[in-house]
């Protein structure tokens, strides 16, 4: 099994040699389940430039990549040039499964720089597949991005969901969809059903699919086709070994049961990634065929009063108001012995839509009973819905993502 070979290769690195002291070299899946997990903090502390302890060979002929840190501290990974080429080739295959053609005009709207791989990765992906590349990036003002896209009328756009929501807001303001846009391919974060409906309506796009389920630290983990349902992916079984484990027992789940994704990259040997807890939840649709469905981030729910609430319940409420954007941020904070619950939503000309803020406030209390109960019992210092202009919520300076939940409470 390839994962056992990667384990043996990892023993060449000082980090893994120490980590796996006393751990049996796996010969069966039962042995494999005893291999310790790799965490985001492990990557942060033991990777270049802080350390080269995770590398199995000298640092040469390689590319250094970083996550944006939107799910915690930024982490660095090092790939040999051959591993980078293999990743881009596999990503190119994923692009072709989405029906991209040689004459497609592809607007690359990912962030460039900061060691983030998406922008340059898309260029390499197109080189490995096909299409006409418009290397626009999202490093320029959003109004310029919108203007260039209007000028060139791309048939395909690739970027983060946050960018597509923003472009949809601008198209809605103008009242004019894109005439040639056939496919939107997103990556970097998940796109909710509500945000997808907003983007589809106002950009006039036929297909909205994930460019891939991928990350800087792990590489490509899932591929979509045009026929796949929401959040459904096919595991590239020659590239990754995925486990979906029960969060409580840490044992494998069966088809249809949700669990936490654990990743082992089967190609990366310079800096192996073995049993990495990436922080996403999923369920197997068909474990034998490697078909799975994502179900959000582990820890995306939070406790409010006596119940657990998901960010999806807030998305559902916001989606019912056509004058509000799907870009938002929820802040939870302790003030004395009470709590602030502040939901900030982007909106075109907020001063004209204050009634929507009040109605959304009430609607969320209908959807989330603990919001209403908490206010009636005096648990909240403030519970408010605040509207801000389009593009005004803080974005991660590296990735452009909006952090949807900021929980400042002492738990």
C-alpha positions as CSV (number, residue, x, y, z in Angstrom):
1,X,0.0,0.0,0.0
2,X,1.3,3.4,-1.0
3,X,0.6,5.0,2.4
4,X,3.0,2.4,4.0
5,X,5.7,3.4,1.5
6,X,5.3,7.1,2.4
7,X,5.6,6.2,6.1
8,X,8.9,4.5,5.4
9,X,10.1,7.4,3.3
10,X,9.1,9.8,6.1
11,X,11.5,8.1,8.5
12,X,14.4,9.8,6.6
13,X,13.3,13.1,8.2
14,X,14.5,14.1,11.7
15,X,11.0,15.1,12.6
16,X,9.2,11.9,11.6
17,X,12.1,9.7,12.9
18,X,11.5,11.2,16.4
19,X,7.7,11.3,16.1
20,X,7.5,7.6,15.1
21,X,9.9,6.3,17.7
22,X,8.3,3.1,19.1
23,X,5.6,3.1,16.3
24,X,5.5,-0.1,14.3
25,X,6.0,0.3,10.6
26,X,2.5,-0.4,9.3
27,X,1.8,-3.7,7.6
28,X,-2.0,-3.6,8.0
29,X,-4.7,-1.0,8.4
30,X,-5.0,-2.0,12.0
31,X,-1.3,-0.9,12.3
32,X,-2.0,2.2,10.4
33,X,-4.7,3.4,12.8
34,X,-2.0,3.5,15.5
35,X,0.1,6.0,13.6
36,X,0.0,9.4,15.4
37,X,-1.9,12.3,13.7
38,X,-0.2,15.3,12.2
39,X,-1.7,18.6,13.3
40,X,-1.7,22.2,11.9
41,X,0.5,23.2,14.9
42,X,3.0,20.4,14.0
43,X,3.3,21.9,10.5
44,X,3.7,25.5,11.9
45,X,6.5,24.5,14.3
46,X,8.5,22.1,12.2
47,X,8.5,23.5,8.6
48,X,10.7,25.9,6.7
49,X,11.9,28.5,7.5
50,X,11.5,27.8,11.2
51,X,12.9,24.3,10.7
52,X,13.8,21.8,8.0
53,X,13.2,18.9,10.3
54,X,10.3,17.5,8.3
55,X,12.3,17.3,5.1
56,X,13.7,14.0,4.0
57,X,16.4,15.5,1.8
58,X,18.3,18.8,1.4
59,X,16.3,21.9,0.5
60,X,17.1,22.3,-3.2
61,X,15.2,22.3,-6.6
62,X,11.9,23.0,-4.8
63,X,9.0,25.4,-4.3
64,X,7.9,26.8,-1.0
65,X,4.2,27.3,-0.5
66,X,2.1,28.7,2.4
67,X,-1.5,28.5,3.5
68,X,-3.1,31.9,4.1
69,X,-3.7,31.2,7.8
70,X,-7.4,31.8,7.6
71,X,-8.1,28.6,9.5
72,X,-5.4,29.4,12.1
73,X,-1.7,30.1,11.9
74,X,-0.2,30.0,8.4
75,X,1.7,26.8,7.5
76,X,4.5,26.2,5.1
77,X,5.1,23.2,2.8
78,X,8.0,22.4,0.5
79,X,7.5,20.5,-2.7
80,X,10.2,19.3,-5.0
81,X,9.8,20.7,-8.5
82,X,8.7,17.2,-9.7
83,X,6.0,17.1,-7.0
84,X,4.8,20.6,-7.9
85,X,4.5,19.5,-11.5
86,X,2.6,16.4,-10.6
87,X,0.2,18.4,-8.5
88,X,-0.5,20.9,-11.3
89,X,-0.9,18.1,-13.8
90,X,-3.5,16.4,-11.5
91,X,-5.2,19.8,-11.1
92,X,-5.2,20.1,-14.9
93,X,-7.0,16.7,-15.2
94,X,-9.6,18.0,-12.7
95,X,-10.1,21.1,-14.9
96,X,-10.7,18.9,-18.0
97,X,-13.4,16.9,-16.2
98,X,-15.3,20.2,-15.8
99,X,-15.5,20.4,-19.6
100,X,-13.0,23.2,-20.2
101,X,-12.1,23.6,-23.9
102,X,-9.1,25.0,-25.8
103,X,-11.1,28.1,-26.8
104,X,-12.4,28.9,-23.3
105,X,-11.4,32.3,-22.0
106,X,-10.4,31.8,-18.3
107,X,-10.3,34.6,-15.8
108,X,-7.9,33.8,-13.1
109,X,-9.1,35.8,-10.1
110,X,-7.0,34.2,-7.3
111,X,-4.7,36.2,-5.0
112,X,-1.1,36.3,-6.2
113,X,1.9,36.4,-3.9
114,X,2.5,35.7,-0.2
115,X,3.7,32.2,-1.1
116,X,0.1,31.3,-1.8
117,X,0.0,28.8,-4.7
118,X,-3.4,29.4,-6.3
119,X,-2.7,32.1,-8.8
120,X,0.5,30.5,-10.2
121,X,-1.1,27.1,-9.8
122,X,-3.9,28.0,-12.1
123,X,-1.4,29.2,-14.8
124,X,0.3,25.8,-14.6
125,X,-3.0,24.0,-14.5
126,X,-4.1,25.7,-17.8
127,X,-0.7,24.8,-19.3
128,X,-1.3,21.2,-18.4
129,X,-4.9,21.2,-19.7
130,X,-6.2,23.9,-22.1
131,X,-7.7,27.3,-22.4
132,X,-6.9,31.0,-22.9
133,X,-5.5,32.5,-19.7
134,X,-6.5,36.0,-18.4
135,X,-4.1,36.4,-15.4
136,X,-6.1,39.2,-13.7
137,X,-5.6,38.3,-10.0
138,X,-7.6,39.7,-7.1
139,X,-4.7,41.9,-6.0
140,X,-6.2,44.9,-7.9
141,X,-9.3,46.8,-6.8
142,X,-12.5,44.9,-7.2
143,X,-13.9,47.6,-9.5
144,X,-11.0,47.0,-11.9
145,X,-11.5,43.2,-11.8
146,X,-15.2,43.7,-12.7
147,X,-14.3,46.1,-15.5
148,X,-11.7,43.8,-17.0
149,X,-14.1,40.9,-16.9
150,X,-16.8,43.0,-18.6
151,X,-14.2,43.9,-21.3
152,X,-13.1,40.4,-22.0
153,X,-16.3,38.5,-21.2
154,X,-14.7,35.2,-20.0
155,X,-16.4,31.9,-20.4
156,X,-14.8,30.5,-17.2
157,X,-13.9,32.3,-13.9
158,X,-11.8,30.8,-11.1
159,X,-11.4,32.2,-7.6
160,X,-12.6,32.1,-4.0
161,X,-16.4,32.1,-3.2
162,X,-15.9,35.4,-1.5
163,X,-14.8,37.0,-4.8
164,X,-17.8,35.5,-6.7
165,X,-20.3,36.8,-4.2
166,X,-18.7,40.3,-4.5
167,X,-18.9,40.2,-8.3
168,X,-22.5,39.0,-8.1
169,X,-23.3,42.0,-5.9
170,X,-21.8,44.3,-8.5
171,X,-23.6,42.6,-11.4
172,X,-26.9,42.9,-9.4
173,X,-26.2,46.6,-8.9
174,X,-25.7,47.0,-12.6
175,X,-28.6,44.7,-13.5
176,X,-26.6,42.9,-16.1
177,X,-25.3,39.3,-16.1
178,X,-22.2,38.1,-17.9
179,X,-23.3,37.1,-21.4
180,X,-20.7,34.3,-22.1
181,X,-20.0,32.9,-18.6
182,X,-20.6,29.2,-18.6
183,X,-18.5,27.9,-15.7
184,X,-17.4,29.2,-12.3
185,X,-14.8,27.0,-10.6
186,X,-14.1,27.9,-6.9
187,X,-11.5,26.7,-4.4
188,X,-10.0,27.8,-1.1
189,X,-13.2,27.6,0.9
190,X,-16.6,26.0,0.6
191,X,-19.5,27.7,-1.2
192,X,-22.8,27.4,0.6
193,X,-26.0,26.6,-1.2
194,X,-27.4,30.1,-0.4
195,X,-24.3,31.8,-1.8
196,X,-24.3,29.6,-4.9
197,X,-27.9,30.6,-5.7
198,X,-27.0,34.3,-5.3
199,X,-24.0,33.9,-7.6
200,X,-25.9,31.9,-10.2
201,X,-28.7,34.4,-10.4
202,X,-26.7,37.6,-10.8
203,X,-23.7,36.4,-12.8
204,X,-25.9,34.4,-15.1
205,X,-23.6,31.3,-15.0
206,X,-24.7,27.8,-16.0
207,X,-22.3,25.7,-14.0
208,X,-20.9,26.4,-10.5
209,X,-18.4,23.7,-9.4
210,X,-15.4,23.3,-7.2
211,X,-12.1,23.7,-9.1
212,X,-11.1,20.9,-6.8
213,X,-11.2,20.0,-3.1
214,X,-7.6,21.1,-2.4
215,X,-5.3,22.9,0.0
216,X,-1.8,24.2,0.0
217,X,-0.6,21.8,2.7
218,X,-2.2,18.6,1.3
219,X,-2.7,19.2,-2.4
220,X,-5.7,18.0,-4.4
221,X,-8.0,15.8,-2.5
222,X,-11.2,15.7,-4.5
223,X,-12.4,16.2,-8.1
224,X,-15.8,17.2,-9.3
225,X,-17.6,16.5,-12.6
226,X,-20.5,18.6,-14.1
227,X,-22.9,15.8,-13.0
228,X,-21.9,15.7,-9.3
229,X,-24.3,17.0,-6.7
230,X,-23.6,19.8,-4.1
231,X,-20.3,19.1,-2.2
232,X,-19.7,15.7,-3.9
233,X,-16.1,14.8,-4.8
234,X,-14.2,11.9,-6.3
235,X,-11.0,11.0,-4.5
236,X,-7.9,10.8,-6.7
237,X,-6.8,7.5,-5.3
238,X,-3.4,7.5,-6.9
239,X,-2.7,10.9,-5.2
240,X,-4.2,10.8,-1.7
241,X,-5.3,8.4,0.9
242,X,-8.3,9.7,2.8
243,X,-9.7,8.5,6.1
244,X,-13.0,9.7,7.5
245,X,-13.0,9.1,11.2
246,X,-15.6,9.4,13.9
247,X,-14.5,12.5,15.9
248,X,-15.1,10.8,19.2
249,X,-13.8,7.3,18.7
250,X,-11.3,8.1,15.9
251,X,-12.4,5.0,14.1
252,X,-13.4,4.8,10.4
253,X,-17.0,5.6,9.6
254,X,-19.3,3.7,7.3
255,X,-21.0,5.0,4.2
256,X,-23.4,7.8,5.1
257,X,-21.9,8.6,8.5
258,X,-20.2,11.9,9.0
259,X,-16.7,12.2,10.3
260,X,-13.5,14.1,10.3
261,X,-11.2,13.9,7.2
262,X,-7.6,12.7,7.8
263,X,-5.2,13.1,4.8
264,X,-2.1,11.2,3.7
265,X,-0.5,12.5,0.5
266,X,0.8,9.6,-1.6
267,X,3.1,11.6,-3.9
268,X,4.9,14.1,-1.6
269,X,8.2,12.6,-0.4
270,X,10.3,15.7,0.3
271,X,8.0,16.8,3.1
272,X,5.6,14.0,3.7
273,X,2.0,14.7,4.9
274,X,0.8,11.7,6.9
275,X,-2.5,11.4,8.8
276,X,-3.1,15.1,8.8
277,X,-6.2,16.4,10.5
278,X,-7.1,19.1,8.0
279,X,-10.2,20.2,9.9
280,X,-13.0,19.3,7.4
281,X,-16.0,17.1,7.9
282,X,-17.4,14.7,5.3
283,X,-19.3,11.4,4.7
284,X,-18.6,8.5,2.3
285,X,-21.2,8.2,-0.4
286,X,-19.3,5.2,-1.8
287,X,-16.2,4.4,0.1
288,X,-15.0,1.7,-2.3
289,X,-15.2,4.0,-5.3
290,X,-13.8,7.0,-3.3
291,X,-16.9,9.2,-3.6
292,X,-17.5,11.5,-0.6
293,X,-19.5,14.6,0.3
294,X,-18.1,17.5,2.3
295,X,-20.1,18.8,5.3
296,X,-18.2,22.0,6.4
297,X,-15.4,22.7,8.7
298,X,-14.9,20.8,11.9
299,X,-15.8,23.2,14.6
300,X,-18.0,25.5,12.4
301,X,-20.8,25.0,14.9
302,X,-20.7,26.9,18.2
303,X,-22.6,26.9,21.5
304,X,-25.2,29.6,22.0
305,X,-27.2,29.2,25.2
306,X,-27.9,25.6,25.7
307,X,-27.7,24.6,22.0
308,X,-25.2,24.2,19.2
309,X,-25.7,26.5,16.2
310,X,-24.2,26.3,12.8
311,X,-23.1,29.2,10.5
312,X,-25.4,27.7,7.9
313,X,-28.4,28.8,9.9
314,X,-27.2,32.4,9.6
315,X,-26.6,31.9,5.9
316,X,-30.2,30.6,5.5
317,X,-31.6,33.7,7.1
318,X,-29.5,36.2,5.1
319,X,-30.3,34.4,1.8
320,X,-34.0,35.3,2.2
321,X,-33.2,39.0,1.8
322,X,-32.4,39.9,-1.8
323,X,-31.0,43.3,-1.0
324,X,-28.2,41.8,1.2
325,X,-24.9,40.2,0.2
326,X,-23.9,36.7,1.2
327,X,-20.6,38.1,2.5
328,X,-21.0,38.5,6.3
329,X,-19.2,38.1,9.6
330,X,-20.5,37.0,13.0
331,X,-18.7,38.2,16.1
332,X,-19.4,36.7,19.6
333,X,-18.0,38.4,22.6
334,X,-18.3,38.3,26.4
335,X,-19.1,41.6,28.0
336,X,-19.1,41.2,31.8
337,X,-21.5,38.4,32.5
338,X,-23.5,38.9,29.2
339,X,-22.7,38.4,25.5
340,X,-22.6,40.4,22.4
341,X,-23.9,38.8,19.2
342,X,-23.1,41.1,16.2
343,X,-23.8,40.0,12.7
344,X,-22.3,42.3,10.0
345,X,-23.6,41.9,6.5
346,X,-22.4,43.7,3.3
347,X,-25.0,45.6,1.4
348,X,-25.1,48.2,-1.4
349,X,-26.1,51.6,0.1
350,X,-26.7,50.3,3.7
351,X,-28.5,53.4,4.8
352,X,-31.4,52.6,2.4
353,X,-31.8,49.0,3.8
354,X,-32.0,49.4,7.5
355,X,-35.5,47.9,7.5
356,X,-33.9,44.7,6.1
357,X,-31.4,44.6,9.0
358,X,-34.3,44.8,11.5
359,X,-36.3,42.1,9.7
360,X,-33.3,39.8,9.4
361,X,-32.7,40.3,13.1
362,X,-36.3,39.0,13.8
363,X,-36.0,36.3,11.2
364,X,-32.9,34.8,12.7
365,X,-34.7,34.6,16.1
366,X,-37.3,32.5,14.3
367,X,-34.7,30.2,12.8
368,X,-32.4,30.1,15.9
369,X,-34.6,29.8,19.0
370,X,-31.8,30.4,21.4
371,X,-31.3,33.9,19.9
372,X,-34.9,34.8,20.9
373,X,-34.7,33.0,24.3
374,X,-31.3,34.5,25.1
375,X,-32.6,38.0,24.6
376,X,-35.8,37.4,26.5
377,X,-33.8,36.0,29.5
378,X,-31.4,39.0,29.4
379,X,-28.4,36.9,28.4
380,X,-27.3,39.4,25.7
381,X,-25.7,42.8,26.1
382,X,-26.2,43.4,22.4
383,X,-27.8,41.4,19.6
384,X,-27.6,43.3,16.4
385,X,-27.5,43.0,12.6
386,X,-25.3,45.7,11.1
387,X,-25.1,46.6,7.5
388,X,-21.8,47.8,5.8
389,X,-20.9,48.8,2.2
390,X,-19.9,46.1,-0.3
391,X,-16.3,45.1,0.1
392,X,-15.9,46.7,3.6
393,X,-15.6,43.6,5.8
394,X,-12.0,42.7,6.6
395,X,-10.4,40.2,4.2
396,X,-7.4,38.0,4.9
397,X,-4.6,40.1,3.2
398,X,-3.1,36.9,1.7
399,X,-6.2,34.9,0.5
400,X,-9.0,37.5,0.4
401,X,-11.2,35.3,2.5
402,X,-13.6,36.6,5.1
403,X,-13.6,34.9,8.5
404,X,-17.2,34.1,9.0
405,X,-17.1,33.5,12.8
406,X,-15.0,35.4,15.3
407,X,-15.6,33.9,18.7
408,X,-13.9,36.1,21.4
409,X,-15.6,34.4,24.3
410,X,-13.7,32.8,27.1
411,X,-14.9,29.2,26.9
